[in-house]
Amino acid sequence: MDQTSWTTRGVFTGQGGARTDEAGIVSGDLSVRTTWDGTQAEVKIQYTGTSDWHTLTGSPVPCPSQEDSRDLHQAVVEAVRAGGGATVPRHARPWAHS
């Protein structure tokens, strides 16, 4: 199956930034990319305009559909904007349609 991905640029983090596996907390002007492979979604972030992508803590997550992965992407963008050491939302699974 082909991968599907979404990228949102110009996401400014709220106070406390977003937590990555490789670089710890990052903050400022970020790009968020979600890639869905048919069974799970991988979320990465980068400083907008740079080439290095970092895994957002909590990624990858099981994701059964393309629609769910799109909703996950939007939930991640909102979490990054909220800050507070944002990670991939896992508890409420606001993106799940099941």
PDB file as gemmi writes it, atoms N, CA and C in Angstrom:
CRYST1    1.000    1.000    1.000  90.00  90.00  90.00 P 1                      
ATOM      1  N   MET A   1       0.839  -1.184   0.000  1.00  0.00           N  
ATOM      2  CA  MET A   1       0.000   0.000   0.000  1.00  0.00           C  
ATOM      3  C   MET A   1       0.883   1.245   0.000  1.00  0.00           C  
ATOM      4  N   ASP A   2       0.460   2.235  -0.747  1.00  0.00           N  
ATOM      5  CA  ASP A   2       1.181   3.497  -0.769  1.00  0.00           C  
ATOM      6  C   ASP A   2       0.964   4.254   0.526  1.00  0.00           C  
ATOM      7  N   GLN A   3       1.954   5.031   0.891  1.00  0.00           N  
ATOM      8  CA  GLN A   3       1.834   5.868   2.074  1.00  0.00           C  
ATOM      9  C   GLN A   3       1.079   7.143   1.723  1.00  0.00           C  
ATOM     10  N   THR A   4       0.384   7.656   2.708  1.00  0.00           N  
ATOM     11  CA  THR A   4      -0.295   8.939   2.592  1.00  0.00           C  
ATOM     12  C   THR A   4       0.277   9.838   3.664  1.00  0.00           C  
ATOM     13  N   SER A   5       0.503  11.114   3.344  1.00  0.00           N  
ATOM     14  CA  SER A   5       1.033  12.003   4.375  1.00  0.00           C  
ATOM     15  C   SER A   5       0.419  13.386   4.264  1.00  0.00           C  
ATOM     16  N   TRP A   6       0.450  14.058   5.407  1.00  0.00           N  
ATOM     17  CA  TRP A   6      -0.015  15.431   5.514  1.00  0.00           C  
ATOM     18  C   TRP A   6       1.076  16.228   6.189  1.00  0.00           C  
ATOM     19  N   THR A   7       1.279  17.446   5.739  1.00  0.00           N  
ATOM     20  CA  THR A   7       2.248  18.341   6.369  1.00  0.00           C  
ATOM     21  C   THR A   7       1.587  19.697   6.585  1.00  0.00           C  
ATOM     22  N   THR A   8       1.717  20.211   7.806  1.00  0.00           N  
ATOM     23  CA  THR A   8       1.229  21.547   8.128  1.00  0.00           C  
ATOM     24  C   THR A   8       2.435  22.362   8.570  1.00  0.00           C  
ATOM     25  N   ARG A   9       2.689  23.455   7.869  1.00  0.00           N  
ATOM     26  CA  ARG A   9       3.815  24.338   8.182  1.00  0.00           C  
ATOM     27  C   ARG A   9       3.328  25.529   8.996  1.00  0.00           C  
ATOM     28  N   GLY A  10       4.254  26.182   9.665  1.00  0.00           N  
ATOM     29  CA  GLY A  10       3.916  27.396  10.395  1.00  0.00           C  
ATOM     30  C   GLY A  10       3.075  27.150  11.636  1.00  0.00           C  
ATOM     31  N   VAL A  11       3.348  26.041  12.319  1.00  0.00           N  
ATOM     32  CA  VAL A  11       2.639  25.727  13.558  1.00  0.00           C  
ATOM     33  C   VAL A  11       3.481  26.281  14.709  1.00  0.00           C  
ATOM     34  N   PHE A  12       2.994  27.334  15.346  1.00  0.00           N  
ATOM     35  CA  PHE A  12       3.737  27.939  16.450  1.00  0.00           C  
ATOM     36  C   PHE A  12       3.340  27.256  17.744  1.00  0.00           C  
ATOM     37  N   THR A  13       4.343  26.768  18.470  1.00  0.00           N  
ATOM     38  CA  THR A  13       4.071  26.032  19.700  1.00  0.00           C  
ATOM     39  C   THR A  13       3.609  26.952  20.808  1.00  0.00           C  
ATOM     40  N   GLY A  14       2.757  26.400  21.649  1.00  0.00           N  
ATOM     41  CA  GLY A  14       2.400  27.099  22.866  1.00  0.00           C  
ATOM     42  C   GLY A  14       3.546  26.985  23.862  1.00  0.00           C  
ATOM     43  N   GLN A  15       3.403  27.662  24.989  1.00  0.00           N  
ATOM     44  CA  GLN A  15       4.424  27.620  26.034  1.00  0.00           C  
ATOM     45  C   GLN A  15       4.696  26.170  26.434  1.00  0.00           C  
ATOM     46  N   GLY A  16       5.958  25.811  26.510  1.00  0.00           N  
ATOM     47  CA  GLY A  16       6.354  24.454  26.863  1.00  0.00           C  
ATOM     48  C   GLY A  16       6.660  23.582  25.662  1.00  0.00           C  
ATOM     49  N   GLY A  17       6.361  24.062  24.451  1.00  0.00           N  
ATOM     50  CA  GLY A  17       6.759  23.393  23.218  1.00  0.00           C  
ATOM     51  C   GLY A  17       6.192  22.005  23.008  1.00  0.00           C  
ATOM     52  N   ALA A  18       6.926  21.230  22.219  1.00  0.00           N  
ATOM     53  CA  ALA A  18       6.554  19.859  21.874  1.00  0.00           C  
ATOM     54  C   ALA A  18       7.744  18.952  22.173  1.00  0.00           C  
ATOM     55  N   ARG A  19       7.464  17.732  22.601  1.00  0.00           N  
ATOM     56  CA  ARG A  19       8.517  16.793  23.003  1.00  0.00           C  
ATOM     57  C   ARG A  19       8.840  15.826  21.853  1.00  0.00           C  
ATOM     58  N   THR A  20      10.137  15.739  21.532  1.00  0.00           N  
ATOM     59  CA  THR A  20      10.592  14.802  20.513  1.00  0.00           C  
ATOM     60  C   THR A  20      11.485  13.740  21.148  1.00  0.00           C  
ATOM     61  N   ASP A  21      11.586  12.597  20.473  1.00  0.00           N  
ATOM     62  CA  ASP A  21      12.453  11.523  20.962  1.00  0.00           C  
ATOM     63  C   ASP A  21      13.929  11.886  20.817  1.00  0.00           C  
ATOM     64  N   GLU A  22      14.275  12.584  19.735  1.00  0.00           N  
ATOM     65  CA  GLU A  22      15.678  12.841  19.442  1.00  0.00           C  
ATOM     66  C   GLU A  22      16.216  14.139  20.035  1.00  0.00           C  
ATOM     67  N   ALA A  23      15.393  15.182  20.076  1.00  0.00           N  
ATOM     68  CA  ALA A  23      15.901  16.504  20.446  1.00  0.00           C  
ATOM     69  C   ALA A  23      15.283  17.061  21.726  1.00  0.00           C  
ATOM     70  N   GLY A  24      14.473  16.277  22.416  1.00  0.00           N  
ATOM     71  CA  GLY A  24      13.808  16.783  23.609  1.00  0.00           C  
ATOM     72  C   GLY A  24      12.727  17.781  23.241  1.00  0.00           C  
ATOM     73  N   ILE A  25      12.598  18.823  24.044  1.00  0.00           N  
ATOM     74  CA  ILE A  25      11.568  19.835  23.806  1.00  0.00           C  
ATOM     75  C   ILE A  25      12.030  20.800  22.718  1.00  0.00           C  
ATOM     76  N   VAL A  26      11.159  21.034  21.750  1.00  0.00           N  
ATOM     77  CA  VAL A  26      11.409  22.039  20.725  1.00  0.00           C  
ATOM     78  C   VAL A  26      10.248  23.030  20.761  1.00  0.00           C  
ATOM     79  N   SER A  27      10.539  24.262  20.394  1.00  0.00           N  
ATOM     80  CA  SER A  27       9.480  25.273  20.393  1.00  0.00           C  
ATOM     81  C   SER A  27       9.748  26.282  19.302  1.00  0.00           C  
ATOM     82  N   GLY A  28       8.708  27.011  18.965  1.00  0.00           N  
ATOM     83  CA  GLY A  28       8.821  28.015  17.919  1.00  0.00           C  
ATOM     84  C   GLY A  28       7.985  27.656  16.715  1.00  0.00           C  
ATOM     85  N   ASP A  29       8.476  28.016  15.537  1.00  0.00           N  
ATOM     86  CA  ASP A  29       7.793  27.806  14.265  1.00  0.00           C  
ATOM     87  C   ASP A  29       8.137  26.408  13.751  1.00  0.00           C  
ATOM     88  N   LEU A  30       7.170  25.488  13.822  1.00  0.00           N  
ATOM     89  CA  LEU A  30       7.406  24.096  13.441  1.00  0.00           C  
ATOM     90  C   LEU A  30       6.541  23.678  12.270  1.00  0.00           C  
ATOM     91  N   SER A  31       6.981  22.625  11.595  1.00  0.00           N  
ATOM     92  CA  SER A  31       6.162  21.915  10.619  1.00  0.00           C  
ATOM     93  C   SER A  31       5.840  20.556  11.224  1.00  0.00           C  
ATOM     94  N   VAL A  32       4.611  20.091  10.997  1.00  0.00           N  
ATOM     95  CA  VAL A  32       4.146  18.805  11.507  1.00  0.00           C  
ATOM     96  C   VAL A  32       3.818  17.925  10.313  1.00  0.00           C  
ATOM     97  N   ARG A  33       4.354  16.699  10.296  1.00  0.00           N  
ATOM     98  CA  ARG A  33       4.079  15.755   9.203  1.00  0.00           C  
ATOM     99  C   ARG A  33       3.581  14.445   9.784  1.00  0.00           C  
ATOM    100  N   THR A  34       2.465  13.974   9.273  1.00  0.00           N  
ATOM    101  CA  THR A  34       1.908  12.676   9.658  1.00  0.00           C  
ATOM    102  C   THR A  34       1.912  11.790   8.423  1.00  0.00           C  
ATOM    103  N   THR A  35       2.487  10.601   8.548  1.00  0.00           N  
ATOM    104  CA  THR A  35       2.536   9.639   7.447  1.00  0.00           C  
ATOM    105  C   THR A  35       1.806   8.380   7.876  1.00  0.00           C  
ATOM    106  N   TRP A  36       0.849   7.952   7.063  1.00  0.00           N  
ATOM    107  CA  TRP A  36       0.045   6.764   7.337  1.00  0.00           C  
ATOM    108  C   TRP A  36       0.400   5.674   6.335  1.00  0.00           C  
ATOM    109  N   ASP A  37       0.684   4.463   6.847  1.00  0.00           N  
ATOM    110  CA  ASP A  37       1.095   3.367   5.963  1.00  0.00           C  
ATOM    111  C   ASP A  37       0.026   2.303   5.780  1.00  0.00           C  
ATOM    112  N   GLY A  38      -1.176   2.569   6.259  1.00  0.00           N  
ATOM    113  CA  GLY A  38      -2.262   1.603   6.140  1.00  0.00           C  
ATOM    114  C   GLY A  38      -2.624   0.949   7.459  1.00  0.00           C  
ATOM    115  N   THR A  39      -1.694   0.960   8.401  1.00  0.00           N  
ATOM    116  CA  THR A  39      -1.970   0.358   9.712  1.00  0.00           C  
ATOM    117  C   THR A  39      -1.572   1.256  10.878  1.00  0.00           C  
ATOM    118  N   GLN A  40      -0.625   2.147  10.656  1.00  0.00           N  
ATOM    119  CA  GLN A  40      -0.191   3.036  11.728  1.00  0.00           C  
ATOM    120  C   GLN A  40       0.193   4.394  11.145  1.00  0.00           C  
ATOM    121  N   ALA A  41       0.236   5.374  12.050  1.00  0.00           N  
ATOM    122  CA  ALA A  41       0.614   6.734  11.655  1.00  0.00           C  
ATOM    123  C   ALA A  41       1.880   7.119  12.393  1.00  0.00           C  
ATOM    124  N   GLU A  42       2.801   7.719  11.665  1.00  0.00           N  
ATOM    125  CA  GLU A  42       4.052   8.211  12.230  1.00  0.00           C  
ATOM    126  C   GLU A  42       4.010   9.734  12.163  1.00  0.00           C  
ATOM    127  N   VAL A  43       4.342  10.372  13.295  1.00  0.00           N  
ATOM    128  CA  VAL A  43       4.285  11.828  13.373  1.00  0.00           C  
ATOM    129  C   VAL A  43       5.691  12.368  13.620  1.00  0.00           C  
ATOM    130  N   LYS A  44       6.094  13.312  12.795  1.00  0.00           N  
ATOM    131  CA  LYS A  44       7.400  13.956  12.934  1.00  0.00           C  
ATOM    132  C   LYS A  44       7.211  15.461  12.887  1.00  0.00           C  
ATOM    133  N   ILE A  45       8.145  16.172  13.526  1.00  0.00           N  
ATOM    134  CA  ILE A  45       8.122  17.628  13.483  1.00  0.00           C  
ATOM    135  C   ILE A  45       9.517  18.136  13.154  1.00  0.00           C  
ATOM    136  N   GLN A  46       9.565  19.352  12.630  1.00  0.00           N  
ATOM    137  CA  GLN A  46      10.839  19.997  12.322  1.00  0.00           C  
ATOM    138  C   GLN A  46      10.664  21.493  12.490  1.00  0.00           C  
ATOM    139  N   TYR A  47      11.787  22.166  12.704  1.00  0.00           N  
ATOM    140  CA  TYR A  47      11.740  23.619  12.633  1.00  0.00           C  
ATOM    141  C   TYR A  47      11.452  23.963  11.178  1.00  0.00           C  
ATOM    142  N   THR A  48      10.438  24.782  10.946  1.00  0.00           N  
ATOM    143  CA  THR A  48      10.045  25.132   9.584  1.00  0.00           C  
ATOM    144  C   THR A  48      11.247  25.691   8.832  1.00  0.00           C  
ATOM    145  N   GLY A  49      11.471  25.145   7.642  1.00  0.00           N  
ATOM    146  CA  GLY A  49      12.557  25.618   6.797  1.00  0.00           C  
ATOM    147  C   GLY A  49      13.855  24.851   6.965  1.00  0.00           C  
ATOM    148  N   THR A  50      13.898  23.883   7.884  1.00  0.00           N  
ATOM    149  CA  THR A  50      15.106  23.072   8.059  1.00  0.00           C  
ATOM    150  C   THR A  50      14.873  21.688   7.458  1.00  0.00           C  
ATOM    151  N   SER A  51      15.917  20.871   7.425  1.00  0.00           N  
ATOM    152  CA  SER A  51      15.784  19.554   6.806  1.00  0.00           C  
ATOM    153  C   SER A  51      15.660  18.406   7.801  1.00  0.00           C  
ATOM    154  N   ASP A  52      15.956  18.630   9.069  1.00  0.00           N  
ATOM    155  CA  ASP A  52      15.933  17.547  10.052  1.00  0.00           C  
ATOM    156  C   ASP A  52      14.543  17.361  10.651  1.00  0.00           C  
ATOM    157  N   TRP A  53      14.021  16.138  10.517  1.00  0.00           N  
ATOM    158  CA  TRP A  53      12.737  15.779  11.121  1.00  0.00           C  
ATOM    159  C   TRP A  53      13.003  15.014  12.402  1.00  0.00           C  
ATOM    160  N   HIS A  54      12.155  15.250  13.421  1.00  0.00           N  
ATOM    161  CA  HIS A  54      12.269  14.587  14.718  1.00  0.00           C  
ATOM    162  C   HIS A  54      10.948  13.898  15.034  1.00  0.00           C  
ATOM    163  N   THR A  55      11.034  12.706  15.611  1.00  0.00           N  
ATOM    164  CA  THR A  55       9.846  11.948  15.976  1.00  0.00           C  
ATOM    165  C   THR A  55       9.165  12.589  17.168  1.00  0.00           C  
ATOM    166  N   LEU A  56       7.878  12.909  17.024  1.00  0.00           N  
ATOM    167  CA  LEU A  56       7.116  13.426  18.153  1.00  0.00           C  
ATOM    168  C   LEU A  56       6.892  12.263  19.121  1.00  0.00           C  
ATOM    169  N   THR A  57       7.200  12.480  20.383  1.00  0.00           N  
ATOM    170  CA  THR A  57       7.088  11.431  21.379  1.00  0.00           C  
ATOM    171  C   THR A  57       5.679  10.840  21.361  1.00  0.00           C  
ATOM    172  N   GLY A  58       5.623   9.520  21.354  1.00  0.00           N  
ATOM    173  CA  GLY A  58       4.361   8.793  21.283  1.00  0.00           C  
ATOM    174  C   GLY A  58       4.081   8.217  19.905  1.00  0.00           C  
ATOM    175  N   SER A  59       4.905   8.574  18.941  1.00  0.00           N  
ATOM    176  CA  SER A  59       4.754   8.086  17.575  1.00  0.00           C  
ATOM    177  C   SER A  59       5.657   6.873  17.381  1.00  0.00           C  
ATOM    178  N   PRO A  60       5.234   5.904  16.576  1.00  0.00           N  
ATOM    179  CA  PRO A  60       3.998   5.796  15.809  1.00  0.00           C  
ATOM    180  C   PRO A  60       2.847   5.270  16.672  1.00  0.00           C  
ATOM    181  N   VAL A  61       1.629   5.424  16.132  1.00  0.00           N  
ATOM    182  CA  VAL A  61       0.437   4.933  16.814  1.00  0.00           C  
ATOM    183  C   VAL A  61      -0.387   4.100  15.842  1.00  0.00           C  
ATOM    184  N   PRO A  62      -1.078   3.078  16.349  1.00  0.00           N  
ATOM    185  CA  PRO A  62      -1.984   2.320  15.485  1.00  0.00           C  
ATOM    186  C   PRO A  62      -3.050   3.259  14.922  1.00  0.00           C  
ATOM    187  N   CYS A  63      -3.350   3.099  13.657  1.00  0.00           N  
ATOM    188  CA  CYS A  63      -4.324   3.979  13.015  1.00  0.00           C  
ATOM    189  C   CYS A  63      -4.968   3.189  11.876  1.00  0.00           C  
ATOM    190  N   PRO A  64      -6.232   2.799  12.035  1.00  0.00           N  
ATOM    191  CA  PRO A  64      -6.844   1.859  11.103  1.00  0.00           C  
ATOM    192  C   PRO A  64      -7.278   2.416   9.754  1.00  0.00           C  
ATOM    193  N   SER A  65      -7.423   3.738   9.627  1.00  0.00           N  
ATOM    194  CA  SER A  65      -7.923   4.263   8.357  1.00  0.00           C  
ATOM    195  C   SER A  65      -7.253   5.577   7.991  1.00  0.00           C  
ATOM    196  N   GLN A  66      -7.356   5.900   6.715  1.00  0.00           N  
ATOM    197  CA  GLN A  66      -6.812   7.164   6.236  1.00  0.00           C  
ATOM    198  C   GLN A  66      -7.545   8.334   6.892  1.00  0.00           C  
ATOM    199  N   GLU A  67      -8.848   8.232   7.044  1.00  0.00           N  
ATOM    200  CA  GLU A  67      -9.624   9.286   7.691  1.00  0.00           C  
ATOM    201  C   GLU A  67      -9.157   9.490   9.135  1.00  0.00           C  
ATOM    202  N   ASP A  68      -8.929   8.382   9.849  1.00  0.00           N  
ATOM    203  CA  ASP A  68      -8.437   8.487  11.223  1.00  0.00           C  
ATOM    204  C   ASP A  68      -7.063   9.145  11.270  1.00  0.00           C  
ATOM    205  N   SER A  69      -6.210   8.826  10.299  1.00  0.00           N  
ATOM    206  CA  SER A  69      -4.869   9.415  10.301  1.00  0.00           C  
ATOM    207  C   SER A  69      -4.932  10.913  10.017  1.00  0.00           C  
ATOM    208  N   ARG A  70      -5.868  11.331   9.195  1.00  0.00           N  
ATOM    209  CA  ARG A  70      -6.043  12.764   8.932  1.00  0.00           C  
ATOM    210  C   ARG A  70      -6.527  13.479  10.190  1.00  0.00           C  
ATOM    211  N   ASP A  71      -7.457  12.844  10.894  1.00  0.00           N  
ATOM    212  CA  ASP A  71      -7.949  13.421  12.149  1.00  0.00           C  
ATOM    213  C   ASP A  71      -6.838  13.454  13.198  1.00  0.00           C  
ATOM    214  N   LEU A  72      -6.009  12.411  13.232  1.00  0.00           N  
ATOM    215  CA  LEU A  72      -4.865  12.392  14.141  1.00  0.00           C  
ATOM    216  C   LEU A  72      -3.942  13.566  13.840  1.00  0.00           C  
ATOM    217  N   HIS A  73      -3.668  13.784  12.560  1.00  0.00           N  
ATOM    218  CA  HIS A  73      -2.789  14.897  12.177  1.00  0.00           C  
ATOM    219  C   HIS A  73      -3.326  16.212  12.739  1.00  0.00           C  
ATOM    220  N   GLN A  74      -4.627  16.446  12.580  1.00  0.00           N  
ATOM    221  CA  GLN A  74      -5.204  17.691  13.087  1.00  0.00           C  
ATOM    222  C   GLN A  74      -5.110  17.762  14.606  1.00  0.00           C  
ATOM    223  N   ALA A  75      -5.323  16.637  15.289  1.00  0.00           N  
ATOM    224  CA  ALA A  75      -5.212  16.612  16.751  1.00  0.00           C  
ATOM    225  C   ALA A  75      -3.788  16.928  17.194  1.00  0.00           C  
ATOM    226  N   VAL A  76      -2.799  16.435  16.444  1.00  0.00           N  
ATOM    227  CA  VAL A  76      -1.402  16.720  16.772  1.00  0.00           C  
ATOM    228  C   VAL A  76      -1.107  18.199  16.568  1.00  0.00           C  
ATOM    229  N   VAL A  77      -1.553  18.765  15.456  1.00  0.00           N  
ATOM    230  CA  VAL A  77      -1.333  20.193  15.204  1.00  0.00           C  
ATOM    231  C   VAL A  77      -1.900  21.008  16.361  1.00  0.00           C  
ATOM    232  N   GLU A  78      -3.096  20.683  16.805  1.00  0.00           N  
ATOM    233  CA  GLU A  78      -3.718  21.412  17.910  1.00  0.00           C  
ATOM    234  C   GLU A  78      -2.934  21.212  19.209  1.00  0.00           C  
ATOM    235  N   ALA A  79      -2.433  20.005  19.451  1.00  0.00           N  
ATOM    236  CA  ALA A  79      -1.647  19.742  20.655  1.00  0.00           C  
ATOM    237  C   ALA A  79      -0.347  20.538  20.638  1.00  0.00           C  
ATOM    238  N   VAL A  80       0.320  20.595  19.488  1.00  0.00           N  
ATOM    239  CA  VAL A  80       1.563  21.371  19.377  1.00  0.00           C  
ATOM    240  C   VAL A  80       1.279  22.848  19.612  1.00  0.00           C  
ATOM    241  N   ARG A  81       0.183  23.345  19.065  1.00  0.00           N  
ATOM    242  CA  ARG A  81      -0.175  24.757  19.288  1.00  0.00           C  
ATOM    243  C   ARG A  81      -0.450  25.031  20.766  1.00  0.00           C  
ATOM    244  N   ALA A  82      -0.957  24.037  21.471  1.00  0.00           N  
ATOM    245  CA  ALA A  82      -1.255  24.204  22.901  1.00  0.00           C  
ATOM    246  C   ALA A  82       0.023  24.176  23.736  1.00  0.00           C  
ATOM    247  N   GLY A  83       1.063  23.472  23.245  1.00  0.00           N  
ATOM    248  CA  GLY A  83       2.342  23.413  23.962  1.00  0.00           C  
ATOM    249  C   GLY A  83       2.291  22.453  25.131  1.00  0.00           C  
ATOM    250  N   GLY A  84       2.982  22.834  26.209  1.00  0.00           N  
ATOM    251  CA  GLY A  84       2.998  21.996  27.395  1.00  0.00           C  
ATOM    252  C   GLY A  84       3.763  20.698  27.223  1.00  0.00           C  
ATOM    253  N   GLY A  85       4.777  20.696  26.353  1.00  0.00           N  
ATOM    254  CA  GLY A  85       5.516  19.464  26.097  1.00  0.00           C  
ATOM    255  C   GLY A  85       4.682  18.472  25.301  1.00  0.00           C  
ATOM    256  N   ALA A  86       3.953  18.975  24.308  1.00  0.00           N  
ATOM    257  CA  ALA A  86       3.000  18.177  23.529  1.00  0.00           C  
ATOM    258  C   ALA A  86       3.624  16.893  23.006  1.00  0.00           C  
ATOM    259  N   THR A  87       2.835  15.830  23.057  1.00  0.00           N  
ATOM    260  CA  THR A  87       3.181  14.537  22.483  1.00  0.00           C  
ATOM    261  C   THR A  87       2.004  14.105  21.620  1.00  0.00           C  
ATOM    262  N   VAL A  88       2.129  12.946  20.972  1.00  0.00           N  
ATOM    263  CA  VAL A  88       1.017  12.423  20.184  1.00  0.00           C  
ATOM    264  C   VAL A  88      -0.131  12.087  21.136  1.00  0.00           C  
ATOM    265  N   PRO A  89      -1.320  12.650  20.898  1.00  0.00           N  
ATOM    266  CA  PRO A  89      -2.454  12.335  21.773  1.00  0.00           C  
ATOM    267  C   PRO A  89      -2.775  10.845  21.694  1.00  0.00           C  
ATOM    268  N   ARG A  90      -2.845  10.186  22.836  1.00  0.00           N  
ATOM    269  CA  ARG A  90      -3.120   8.746  22.850  1.00  0.00           C  
ATOM    270  C   ARG A  90      -4.330   8.393  23.696  1.00  0.00           C  
ATOM    271  N   HIS A  91      -4.611   9.164  24.713  1.00  0.00           N  
ATOM    272  CA  HIS A  91      -5.593   8.736  25.705  1.00  0.00           C  
ATOM    273  C   HIS A  91      -7.016   8.735  25.178  1.00  0.00           C  
ATOM    274  N   ALA A  92      -7.477   9.843  24.685  1.00  0.00           N  
ATOM    275  CA  ALA A  92      -8.870   9.931  24.258  1.00  0.00           C  
ATOM    276  C   ALA A  92      -9.058   9.478  22.816  1.00  0.00           C  
ATOM    277  N   ARG A  93      -7.952   9.335  22.077  1.00  0.00           N  
ATOM    278  CA  ARG A  93      -8.008   9.009  20.655  1.00  0.00           C  
ATOM    279  C   ARG A  93      -9.103   9.814  19.944  1.00  0.00           C  
ATOM    280  N   PRO A  94      -8.962  11.161  19.977  1.00  0.00           N  
ATOM    281  CA  PRO A  94      -9.997  12.016  19.400  1.00  0.00           C  
ATOM    282  C   PRO A  94     -10.154  11.825  17.901  1.00  0.00           C  
ATOM    283  N   TRP A  95      -9.218  11.170  17.267  1.00  0.00           N  
ATOM    284  CA  TRP A  95      -9.273  10.991  15.824  1.00  0.00           C  
ATOM    285  C   TRP A  95     -10.008   9.707  15.434  1.00  0.00           C  
ATOM    286  N   ALA A  96     -10.283   8.814  16.374  1.00  0.00           N  
ATOM    287  CA  ALA A  96     -10.851   7.504  16.049  1.00  0.00           C  
ATOM    288  C   ALA A  96     -12.343   7.618  15.728  1.00  0.00           C  
ATOM    289  N   HIS A  97     -12.739   6.970  14.669  1.00  0.00           N  
ATOM    290  CA  HIS A  97     -14.137   6.980  14.247  1.00  0.00           C  
ATOM    291  C   HIS A  97     -14.834   5.648  14.514  1.00  0.00           C  
ATOM    292  N   SER A  98     -14.157   4.712  15.146  1.00  0.00           N  
ATOM    293  CA  SER A  98     -14.751   3.384  15.315  1.00  0.00           C  
ATOM    294  C   SER A  98     -15.895   3.389  16.276  1.00  0.00           C  
TER     295      SER A  98                                                      
END                                                                             
